[in-house]
Amino acid sequence: MDSWTSVPESFRSGAGPLPAPWEAVFGPLRVAKADRMMVVGQLGQSLDGRVAAPTGHSHYINGPAGLAHLHRLRALVDAVVIGIGTALADDPQLTARRVSGPQPVRVVIDPSGRLPGSARLLADDGVRRIVLCASEVRPSLPQGIEIVGLPKSDGQIAPSTILAALAERGLRRILIEGGADTVSRFLAAGCLDRLHLIVAPIVLGSGRVGLALPPIQRADQALRAPMHVHRLDDEVLFDCDLSARRVALAQA
Ligand SMILES: NC(=O)c1ccc[n+]([C@@H]2O[C@H](COP(=O)([O-])OP(=O)(O)OC[C@H]3O[C@@H](n4cnc5c(N)ncnc54)[C@H](OP(=O)(O)O)[C@@H]3O)[C@@H](O)[C@H]2O)c1
């Protein structure tokens, strides 16, 4: 039996360490420190810190090991969240297909209601699908899709409001899968417990940059987080522990 097969169940049961070699990579995602939610962001990027070509094309930045890692994350969380930019550019399915395990609830942040009803992540396959819009927006989407209106403040839906809405719906382990804009907003708001940055051994040379945070004046003001490094074949996973700056959610 593949050593991964029992991981999704042991991960959720919380009993004993995960079987080797999975405890080192996924064990830290079992423990929520700030409240009862665990939020992990992920981005796959090139050596020069880019997450997509100038056209927005991002398939094949990560190889099979990086993709398997992403699907393992999907199989361990309650819900996977993407921004509307990724939904429109990639039309992803957001299922855990490359590894065994349960399927996560699929969530899109779509403040203006731009997601077409034909999007693949809305496929009616028995898994919950949630679209988060600004309160005043009423998108016309097929039946069975949960549409949740959330208030905007300072031009966005506060990441903490998004997490509270997911917690209210029983979703406590959350993967913020991308794109860079969405992950950056959660990071800037102190709404990530961990960040999994998967660096592929390629140089894109141009294209979309990854994380973007409010500007700082000096390099010594940079965000420096405790970090573990893991090899994923020829890619490298940087697992950053952001729990010290995670804001606690009253509702979680
Ligand atoms: N390499 C990777 O790991 C990876 C992963 C995912 C995607 N990608 C690539 O990244 C590109 C898309 O990413 P992106 O950064 O442009 O877009 P994105 O993060 O997918 O979506 C950004 C949009 O989502 C909405 N949004 C997200 N958080 C919000 C919040 N808190 N409040 C209000 N609105 C919010 C906004 O929509 P509105 O514009 O409607 O306001 C925002 O412009 C694609 O090229 C895709 O292929 C790469």
The ligand as an SDF file (V2000), in Angstrom:
LIG
                    3D

 48 52  0  0  0  0  0  0  0  0999 V2000
    1.6110   29.3480  -10.0590 N   0  0  0  0  0  0  0  0  0  0  0  0
    0.5920   29.2070   -9.2420 C   0  0  0  0  0  0  0  0  0  0  0  0
    0.6720   28.5930   -8.1650 O   0  0  0  0  0  0  0  0  0  0  0  0
   -0.7220   29.8090   -9.6150 C   0  0  0  0  0  0  0  0  0  0  0  0
   -1.8410   29.5440   -8.8190 C   0  0  0  0  0  0  0  0  0  0  0  0
   -3.0420   30.1260   -9.1820 C   0  0  0  0  0  0  0  0  0  0  0  0
   -3.1000   30.9560  -10.2840 C   0  0  0  0  0  0  0  0  0  0  0  0
   -1.9900   31.1830  -11.0320 N   0  0  0  0  0  0  0  0  0  0  0  0
   -2.0250   32.1090  -12.1700 C   0  0  0  0  0  0  0  0  0  0  0  0
   -2.2870   33.3990  -11.6220 O   0  0  0  0  0  0  0  0  0  0  0  0
   -3.0810   34.1630  -12.5290 C   0  0  0  0  0  0  0  0  0  0  0  0
   -4.3250   34.6490  -11.8050 C   0  0  0  0  0  0  0  0  0  0  0  0
   -3.9790   35.1690  -10.5690 O   0  0  0  0  0  0  0  0  0  0  0  0
   -4.2530   36.6650  -10.1400 P   0  0  0  0  0  0  0  0  0  0  0  0
   -3.3160   36.9720   -9.0370 O   0  0  0  0  0  0  0  0  0  0  0  0
   -4.2540   37.5170  -11.3620 O   0  0  0  0  0  0  0  0  0  0  0  0
   -5.7610   36.5810   -9.6730 O   0  0  0  0  0  0  0  0  0  0  0  0
   -6.4870   35.7840   -8.5000 P   0  0  0  0  0  0  0  0  0  0  0  0
   -5.7380   35.9280   -7.2300 O   0  0  0  0  0  0  0  0  0  0  0  0
   -6.8530   34.4320   -8.9300 O   0  0  0  0  0  0  0  0  0  0  0  0
   -7.8460   36.6240   -8.4410 O   0  0  0  0  0  0  0  0  0  0  0  0
   -7.7950   37.9670   -8.0470 C   0  0  0  0  0  0  0  0  0  0  0  0
   -9.1890   38.5410   -8.0750 C   0  0  0  0  0  0  0  0  0  0  0  0
  -10.0140   37.8240   -7.1280 O   0  0  0  0  0  0  0  0  0  0  0  0
  -10.8300   38.7390   -6.4390 C   0  0  0  0  0  0  0  0  0  0  0  0
  -10.4100   38.7400   -5.0310 N   0  0  0  0  0  0  0  0  0  0  0  0
   -9.4990   37.9410   -4.4350 C   0  0  0  0  0  0  0  0  0  0  0  0
   -9.4440   38.1940   -3.1120 N   0  0  0  0  0  0  0  0  0  0  0  0
  -10.3350   39.1680   -2.8750 C   0  0  0  0  0  0  0  0  0  0  0  0
  -10.7610   39.8640   -1.7090 C   0  0  0  0  0  0  0  0  0  0  0  0
  -10.2240   39.6060   -0.4970 N   0  0  0  0  0  0  0  0  0  0  0  0
  -11.7100   40.8350   -1.8330 N   0  0  0  0  0  0  0  0  0  0  0  0
  -12.2400   41.1230   -3.0320 C   0  0  0  0  0  0  0  0  0  0  0  0
  -11.8840   40.5000   -4.1830 N   0  0  0  0  0  0  0  0  0  0  0  0
  -10.9530   39.5330   -4.0930 C   0  0  0  0  0  0  0  0  0  0  0  0
  -10.6490   40.0900   -7.1120 C   0  0  0  0  0  0  0  0  0  0  0  0
  -11.6050   40.0940   -8.1600 O   0  0  0  0  0  0  0  0  0  0  0  0
  -12.0970   41.3890   -8.9670 P   0  0  0  0  0  0  0  0  0  0  0  0
  -10.9890   41.6880   -9.9240 O   0  0  0  0  0  0  0  0  0  0  0  0
  -13.3600   40.9400   -9.6480 O   0  0  0  0  0  0  0  0  0  0  0  0
  -12.2910   42.4860   -7.9650 O   0  0  0  0  0  0  0  0  0  0  0  0
   -9.2230   39.9870   -7.6170 C   0  0  0  0  0  0  0  0  0  0  0  0
   -8.9150   40.8740   -8.6520 O   0  0  0  0  0  0  0  0  0  0  0  0
   -3.3990   33.2540  -13.6810 C   0  0  0  0  0  0  0  0  0  0  0  0
   -2.4900   33.5510  -14.7170 O   0  0  0  0  0  0  0  0  0  0  0  0
   -3.1470   31.8720  -13.1220 C   0  0  0  0  0  0  0  0  0  0  0  0
   -2.7560   30.9800  -14.1670 O   0  0  0  0  0  0  0  0  0  0  0  0
   -0.7950   30.6430  -10.7150 C   0  0  0  0  0  0  0  0  0  0  0  0
  1  2  1  0
  2  3  2  0
  2  4  1  0
  4  5  1  0
  4 48  2  0
  5  6  2  0
  6  7  1  0
  7  8  2  0
  8  9  1  0
  8 48  1  0
  9 10  1  0
  9 46  1  0
 10 11  1  0
 11 12  1  0
 11 44  1  0
 12 13  1  0
 13 14  1  0
 14 15  2  0
 14 16  1  0
 14 17  1  0
 17 18  1  0
 18 19  2  0
 18 20  1  0
 18 21  1  0
 21 22  1  0
 22 23  1  0
 23 24  1  0
 23 42  1  0
 24 25  1  0
 25 26  1  0
 25 36  1  0
 26 27  1  0
 26 35  1  0
 27 28  2  0
 28 29  1  0
 29 30  1  0
 29 35  2  0
 30 31  1  0
 30 32  2  0
 32 33  1  0
 33 34  2  0
 34 35  1  0
 36 37  1  0
 36 42  1  0
 37 38  1  0
 38 39  2  0
 38 40  1  0
 38 41  1  0
 42 43  1  0
 44 45  1  0
 44 46  1  0
 46 47  1  0
M  CHG  2   8   1  16  -1
M  END
$$$$
